[in-house]
C-alpha cells in the first residue's frame, strides 16, 4: 500500500486529492509542521528536503508535487486524471509547472522570506509584493479557465487538484476570489467533488 506524507495547508493536499480521486488504497501520514516534524531525522530519512509531499511506493519514494501527481495519475489510468492527447497533456503539465515554479514561489515569499534573504527589510518587501504577484498570476489563470470548467477544458485532471490548493491560499494572500470569477467558479466546483470532500475530511 502506498503511503503519503502530507501536512494540512500545504501543496501536498493536491496529491491527497488525486489519491482520493483514484479510489486506490493508501495510508495518509500527517506531519506536524508546527512541531517541526518535517525536520526530524525520521522524516528526513524519507525526504531529505524536509518538505511534503512524499509518496512511498513499492518501487521507492517520490517527492515533488508534479512527480507525485503524475505517478498517481499514470498508475491509476481508470481514474482518467491525465489526458491521452499529447497537446492537452502538455497544457496540463504547463499549468502544473507554472503553479510549482512561479505561483507557489510568489506565495512562499510571504512566510518563507528567509529562504532568499536575511534582512528583515527584505522580508517585508517580499511580503508586501505577495498580493499583487498572486493577483497577476491568477489573472493569467483566469483567462485560461475561459475555455471550460477545468484547466484544460472539458477533462478534469491532476492540474485541477493542484490549482485548487493554490486557490485556497488566495484569501490569506490578500486576493479576494470575487476579483476572479472563473477561478472562484473553479474553486466552487472543486469543493463539490466527493474526492475533495474526502481529502478535507482526512486532513481534519
N, C-alpha and C positions, 0 to 999 in steps of 0.2 A: 504494500500500500504506500502511495506517495505521502509525503509529509511536507506541509507548507508552513514556513515560519513567517509570521506577519506581526504587525502592530497596528492598532486602530489609528485612523487618521493619516496613515502613510499610504504611499502608492501601492504597497503590497496588497491592499484591498482589491485592486483590479485583478490580480491573479486569483484571489479568493473568489471573486465573482465568476471568473472564467471557469474555475473548477466546479462551482455550483451549477453553471450552465451545462456542463457535460454530464452531470449525474454520476461521475466517477467516484469511487471510494477514495477518501483521503483523510489524513489526520491534520487538522489545523492546530498549530502551536503558537500561542500568543506570547509575544515578548513584552516585557515591561520596560518601555523606553525611559519612563520617568526614573526608574531604578537603575538605569544604565545597563540593563541585562544584555543589550547588544554588544557591549564592550567586554563582557566576561569571557574568560578563556574557553568555557564550554561552548559558547556560540561562535567565537572566533575560529574555533576548530572546524565549524561548519561553513562559515563565511568570514574569511579574514578581513573583508571590507567593513565588517561591523554594521551592515545595512540589511534591509529587507526589500524584496522577498528573497527567500532561499527555498528552493524546491528540492527535496531529497527524493530521488528516483532509484529504481533498481539498478540503473546504469551509473549513477553518480549524482552529484549535486550541481544544480543550475542556479545561477544568480543573474541579476539584472532583469528588469520588468519585460523588456522586449523579448529577451530569450525565453523567459519563463512562459509568457503568454503564447508565444509561437509554439513552444513544445506542447503546452496543454492542448492547443487547437489541432496540431498535427497528429497527436497521439489519440485524439478523440474525434475522428473525422465525421462520425454520425451527428455530432453536435452542429456541424456546418458553421463553424466560427471563423473560417478563413476562406477567402474567395478562391475559386479554381481558375478564373480568368487572370492571366498574367498582369494586365494593366490594373485591374481592380485590386489585385493582391499588392502590387507596388504602391498604389494610392493608400491602401491600408497601412503598409509599413511606413510610408511617408508621414502619415499622421502620428503613428507611434513614435517615430524618430523625432518629430518636432516636439511632441509632448515631453519626451525624455530629455532631449538635448537643449531645448530652448525654454519652453514654458515652465518646466519643473525647476530649472535653474533660476529663472526670474522669481518664482515663488520662494525658493530657498534663501534668496537674499534678505528676506525679512527676519528670519530667525537663525540663519546659519552664516552670517557675515564673517564669522571667524575663519571660515574656510578660505576666504580670499584676502582678508586684511586684518591687521592687528589694532589699528587705531579706532577708538570709539566713534570719532567723527566720520570715518569711512563707513562704519556700520550704519550710522544714522543716515548718511547719504544713500546707501543702498536700500535701506528700509523705505525712505521717502519716495523712491522710484518704483516700488513694487506695484502699487495700484495702477499707475499709468502703463507700466510694462505689461502687466497682465491684461489690462483692457485692450492694449494694442494687439497682443497675441490673439485674444479671443475675438477681436474684430475680424481677423482673418478666418478664424474657425466659424464665426457667424455666417460668413458668405459661403463657406464650404457646405454648411448644413442647408443651404437653399435648395439643393437638388434632391433631397429625400429625407426620410425620417432618421436615417442612420448616416454615419460619417462618409460612407462611400455610396450612399443612395438607398436602394431597397434592402440590401442584405445587412443584417446585424453581424458584427464581427468583434474580435477581441479589442479592436481600436475603440469601440464604443464603451467597453468596460474601463479602459484606460482613461478615456476622455471624461467619463462620469466622475471618477475620483478626483481628477484635477478640477472639474467644475465645482465639486463640493468645497474646494478651498477658496473660491472666489469671494464669498461674503467676508471671510476673515481677512482677505487681502484688500478689502475696500472697494470691490467691484460689484455693484448691485446687479443681480440677474435681470432686472427689469430693463436694463440697457441693452440686453442681448436676447431678443425674443426667441430666435431659433435655438440658441444654447439653452435657454430656460425650458423650452418645449422638449428638447432632448433630455434634459435632466429629469423632467417630469415623467417622460416615457420610461426612462431607466428605473425610476423609483417604483414603477408599477410592475416590473418584471419579477416573477417569483424567485429567480435565482439571486437577484439583488436583495430581495427581502430576506432570503435565507442567509446570504452573506452578512447582512446587517445584524441578523439575529445571532450569528456566530460571534461577531465582534462585540456584541452587547452594548 
